[in-house]
Amino acid sequence: MTSEEKETQVADDRVVTIDYTLTVDGEVFDSSEEEGPLDYLHGHGNIIFGLEKELTGMQVGESKTVLVEPKEGYGDVDSEAFFDLPREEFPDDVPLELGIELEITDDDGEMMFAKIVEVDEDNVRMDTNHPLAGKTLQFDVTVNGIRKATAEEIEHGHAHFGDGHQH
């Protein structure tokens, strides 16, 4: 028996391989079709909580559609995640157009993404909410494989691959 032993049910401390399609507001937002199946360590918060919870107990070859409400996904829209910046703080080469996403630095020097949601003569209103905040997520998911995690994977809190690094 090795740590690579095959398992039959999704449970904590198992490396689970899934194919998935994430649909939001009727449009495909993300899918494993492009990047290939996703391997993750179950029970360690590597994937959205609401999806991880619904995968528990599934078996290899099993498929299901999971609806994840905002509270178990990316949270509700946070009204405090909006702020205004004076237009003159933006370099001339930055297009001040609705929907443009920019990487900005907060007061603590942390990088974050912000989307332009409003522009007037003096200010630019930015939104730092996750793009999927407040959205219901629909995952169409199939479990392709399950194996016991190694002690090192459990210690590190994520699945490892042939090169020893997380995918």
SVG drawing of the C-alpha trace seen along z (x, -y; Angstrom):
<svg xmlns="http://www.w3.org/2000/svg" viewBox="-28 -68 38 70">
<polyline fill="none" stroke="black" stroke-width="0.4" points="0.0,0.0 1.4,-3.4 0.2,-6.9 -0.8,-6.9 -3.5,-4.3 -6.7,-4.8 -9.7,-5.9 -13.4,-5.6 -14.9,-8.6 -14.1,-12.3 -13.0,-13.0 -10.6,-15.2 -6.9,-14.7 -7.6,-13.1 -6.2,-14.6 -9.2,-14.9 -9.1,-15.3 -12.1,-17.1 -13.3,-18.4 -15.5,-21.4 -17.3,-24.2 -18.2,-27.4 -21.2,-29.3 -22.2,-32.7 -25.3,-34.6 -25.7,-32.0 -22.2,-32.5 -19.2,-30.2 -16.7,-32.0 -14.1,-29.2 -13.6,-25.6 -11.1,-22.8 -11.4,-22.2 -8.6,-24.7 -6.2,-24.0 -7.0,-20.3 -8.5,-18.6 -7.9,-20.3 -6.2,-18.4 -6.8,-19.8 -6.4,-18.7 -9.9,-18.2 -10.7,-19.7 -7.9,-22.4 -9.8,-25.3 -8.0,-25.0 -11.3,-25.5 -14.5,-27.5 -16.1,-26.3 -19.5,-25.7 -18.1,-23.5 -15.8,-21.6 -18.7,-20.9 -20.9,-19.5 -18.0,-17.3 -17.7,-15.5 -18.8,-11.8 -18.8,-11.8 -17.2,-8.9 -15.0,-8.6 -17.0,-9.0 -19.8,-10.8 -21.1,-14.1 -23.3,-16.8 -24.4,-20.4 -23.7,-22.5 -25.2,-26.0 -23.0,-28.0 -24.6,-31.1 -22.4,-34.1 -21.9,-33.4 -20.2,-30.1 -18.5,-31.5 -16.8,-34.9 -19.1,-36.7 -21.5,-39.5 -20.6,-42.8 -18.8,-44.9 -19.9,-48.5 -16.6,-49.5 -14.6,-48.0 -15.4,-51.1 -13.3,-54.2 -12.7,-57.4 -9.3,-58.5 -8.6,-61.9 -8.3,-61.7 -4.9,-63.4 -3.4,-60.4 -3.8,-58.2 -1.0,-58.3 -2.1,-59.6 -1.6,-56.2 -4.3,-54.5 -7.6,-54.4 -10.3,-55.7 -13.1,-53.6 -15.8,-51.6 -14.8,-48.0 -11.1,-48.5 -9.2,-46.4 -6.0,-47.8 -3.5,-46.5 -3.1,-49.0 -1.2,-49.3 -3.1,-49.9 -1.9,-52.0 0.0,-49.0 1.8,-48.4 -0.3,-45.3 -1.1,-44.7 -4.8,-44.3 -7.1,-44.5 -9.6,-47.2 -12.1,-47.8 -13.2,-51.3 -17.0,-51.6 -17.5,-55.3 -15.7,-58.3 -16.6,-61.9 -14.7,-65.2 -12.7,-65.0 -12.7,-61.4 -12.5,-57.8 -14.6,-55.4 -12.9,-52.0 -14.3,-48.7 -11.9,-46.1 -14.6,-43.4 -13.8,-40.1 -15.4,-40.0 -17.7,-37.1 -18.7,-38.8 -22.5,-38.7 -22.9,-36.1 -24.4,-32.6 -21.9,-30.2 -23.0,-27.1 -20.4,-24.4 -20.9,-21.3 -18.4,-19.0 -17.2,-15.4 -14.8,-13.5 -12.1,-11.9 -9.8,-10.5 -9.2,-10.3 -6.1,-9.3 -4.7,-9.5 -2.6,-12.6 1.0,-12.3 2.1,-13.5 4.0,-16.3 0.9,-17.4 -1.2,-17.5 1.6,-19.4 1.8,-21.9 -2.0,-22.1 -2.1,-21.5 -1.6,-18.8 1.8,-18.2 2.7,-16.9 5.6,-15.2 7.8,-18.3 6.9,-18.7 5.1,-22.0 1.5,-22.9 -0.1,-23.1"/>
</svg>
